[in-house]
Amino acid sequence: MKIKCIDQNSEFFPLKLKMLEKCPKQIFVYGNEGVLSEFSLAVIGSRKCSILGKAIAHDIGGELARNNITIVSGLARGIDTIAHNVCIENKSKTIAVLGGGHGKIYPRENLDIIHRIVENSGAVISEYPLEYPALPNNFRERNRIIAALSDGIILIEAQKNSGSLITIKYGKKLNKKIFAVPGCLDNELYEGSNIVLCEGAYCIRNTNDIYEKYNNLTCLIKKAKKENYIIDENLKGVYSFLSYTPTNLEEICAKSAEPLNKVMSKLTLLEMAGVITRIEGQNFVKTRKRKV
């Protein structure tokens, strides 16, 4: 990896970071340092997220990526990894902020992701030197950089003690726009998210709820081709049993009263058409609203 050391006096040092009370004296960058000063949104959430949380992150993150919005996250397991991966899938830019040096990537299974981020003109950054270990306290400090680099923070799913709430706290200090996906009141996985909403965050259902809060965002968004996606009559039955909440294969089979092999064949065709997404093995979810 070709790591660049950029100090505060460099023209490439992001002005956004200078807004921090504890601004890093220097940052170490692998990839495109120019992306650090572009408009971006942070997508964050729990490491141990639910199947629903993963589906929401994939859907919202995917829409942002397809609309040319750079996503900032922390390369952690769970929501962070999904946020980076949907950018890679859509050949869009993303910024990963590390909790240690570039030589101490954590978690190790995400090592391949950082190279793919750079291949898509993104950046992997750290305030720590190459071999500095990824210590637990580093991640709290890392969160302030995520907040500073982003022009808004999107909380997908978080418990009340989630580290994502630290990022939200920094974001509020920096007057960033805060967005959160609501969850059921009795769902512990969304307890932190609901607290953030009660404290004044914008409630979001989709990316349009995000876009409308930014006056000059239309110039960044790619003009998507308007297409009517017509689902084959033979597939409509199985498709009708799916929603934007993940549905298990067994449940789909029970509702359709069709053999497993036929249901799987239809689900595969729907997945190939891009109208549904497989989440964690045998769970399926609609991807985006389509004309049926």
N, C-alpha and C positions, 0 to 999 in steps of 0.2 A: 504494500500500500504506500502511495505517495502522500504523506501527511504534511499539510501546510500549517505552519505556526503563524497566526495572525494576531498582532497585538493591537491595543486600542488606538495607536497612532496610524494604523494602516487604513488606506482608503477602502479596503474590503471588510473592515470590522463593522458589523451591523449597528446602525444607529439605535435600533430597537433595544439592543442589549445595554446601551449606555443609559437607558431609562431606569435600570435596576439600581437599588440602593447599594447592593453588593455586586457590582459589575465585575465580571472576570477580567483580569489584566490581559489575558490572552486566551485564544481558543485554538484548538487543533482540529483541522478540517480535512476530511477525506472526501474528495469530490468537488462539486461545483459551489464555490463560495458565494457566487452571485445570487443563488437561490435564497440565501439567508436574508436578503433585503427585499425580497418580493412579497406580495400579498400571500398570506397563508392562514390556514385554520388548524388548530390543534384538535385531534380526535383522541380522546382518552377514556379509560374505564378500567374495570377490574381485571386482574390477572386470572382469577378463577371465575370467569364469567359464565352465564347460562347459555344454553343453546339459542334462546331468544335474543340475548344480548349480542351474540356472535352474528346472528342473522341481521339485526339492526345495524351493526357496525359495517357489515359487508354491503348492505343496501345504501346507507347514507354515505359511507366512505367511497363506494363505487360511483355514486352520482357526482360527488365532488371531484373525483379523479377524472371522470369522463367530461366534466365541465372545466377542466384545466385549472382546478384549484389545488395548490400545493398543500399537502397535509403534513403537519408536524406531530410527532409522537415520540415515545421513549424506548422503543425496541423491546419492551417487556413482553412476557407471555400474555396471552389473552387478547384484549381489545387492541393494544398497541401493535401487536404482530399482524392482526387482521388489517388495521389501517395502512400499514406499510405495504402489505401484500396486495391489497386492491389497487394501490397506485402502480405497483410493478405489473400487475395483470393488465392494466389499462395504459401502460407506457407513459405514466404521468410522474411528476416530480413529488418527492417526499423527503422530509428531513428527519433523521433519527438523532436524538440527543442521548448520549451515553452517560452511564453512572460510573464509569471508570475510563481508563485509557484505551486507545484503539487496539492495543495489544492484549487487552483483558476483556474481550467482548463477553457480555452476560445478557441472556443465557447463551451458552455455546451453540445451541442448535440454530441460532439466528445468524451465525457467522456468514452463511451464504447470502443472506438477505442484504447485508451491507454492500456487497459487491454489485448486486442487482440494482440497488438504489442508485449507486453511482453510474451504472450503465444507462440509467434513465435520466441523467442530468440532475440527480438529487445530491444530497450531502449527508454525511455522518459526522457529527461534531462532538467535541468534549472539551471541558475546561481543564482536563487532567492530562499529564504527559503520557506517552505511549504505554509504559508498563505499570501505570498507577492502578492498584487493585480496585475492583468494583465493591467498595465497602457499603454497608447498609445505609449509613448517614449520607452517602454521596447522592442517593436517589432523591432525597428531600431537596438537596441543593440543585440537582438536575432539573427538578420540576419548575424552578423559578425561570430557568432558561427556556423551557418549553413555553411557559406563559409569556415570556418577553418576546420571543420570536414570532408568536402567532398574533393575528389580528382579531382573533376570537377563539373561544374554547368551547368544544362540543363534548359534553359528558354523556356517554352512551349508557353506562350502567355502573353503579357504585354502592357499596355498603357504607354504613355510617362511619366506619373507621378506615375507609379506603385512602390510599396515598394520593389518589386522583383529587381528593378534596384539598390537598395542599397546593396542587396546581391551580385549582379554582381560587384559593385564597390569594395567591400571588397575582392571578389575573385580575381580581377585584382591585388590588392595590395599584395596578397599572392601568386601571380603567378600561380593561378589555371587555368586549361583549361576551357574556356567558350564556350558553345554551345547554339545555338538558332534556333528555328523553324521559317522560313520566313513566312510573310503574305502579303496580297495584300497591295499595297502602299496607297490605299484610305481607308483602314480598320483601324479605330482608335484603335481597340483592339490589333493591332499588331504594332502600332507606336513605342512603346518602344523596342519591339523585333527587328524591322528593324534598329533602331538606334544602338543597341548593335552589330548587324551584320556589320553595316558601320564602327564601331569602332574596328573591327578585330575579332569578335567571329567566331567560326566555324559554317558554315551553315549545318544543319542536315536535312536529309529526313527520316532516319530510324536509328536504333541502330548500324548498321554496320558503319555508318559515325562516330559514337562515339568510337566503339571498335578499329578502325584502328589508333586512336591517342594514344593508349596505347600499348607499346611493350610487356608487360608481362601479359596481361589480359587474354590470352587464358587459363591459368591454373585455373582461377576462373570460367570460363564459363562452364556450364554443357553441356555435349555432347547430343544434342537433337536427338531423333530418326528420321530418315528420313522416312516420310510416305507420300503416295500419297492420298490425300483426293478427292474422286470421288463423285461429287454431283449428286444426282438422276436426271434423265432426266426431271421428272415432276416438279423439283424445279429450273431448270436452267433459265427458263424465268424470274421469279421474281428475282433470284440472279443477273441476268445480268443488272437489273435496279439499282443496288446498287453500291456504290463506297466507297472510303476511306473518302469521305465527307458525312456527315449525310444526308439521304434522308427521307422526311416525308412520312407517310403512305398514305396520300391522293394522293401524287405524284406517288407513286408506283402503287396504284389502277388505276389511270388514264392511266399510261403507259401500264399496263398489260391488261386493259379492262376486268378484272375479278371481280366477286363480292367480297365485303369486307371480308366475312367469309372465302372464299377460300384463299385470299391473306394472311390473318392473320394466317391461318392454315399452309401455306407454310413458312411464316416468322418464326413461332414457331419452325418448324422442322429444319430450317436452324440455328436458334439460339441454339437449342439443340445439333446440330452437331458441334457447336463452330466456324462456319464460318462467322457469323455476330453477332453484339452486338446491343442491344437496348439502345439508349441514350435518356434520358429524355422523357420517355413515348412512343411517337409515331414516333420517329426518329430512323433510322437504319443505320448501317455502317459496312462495311467489317472489319473483325478483322485483319487477316494476309493474305499474299498472299498464295493461295492454288492452287493445280493443279486441274483444273476442267475437 
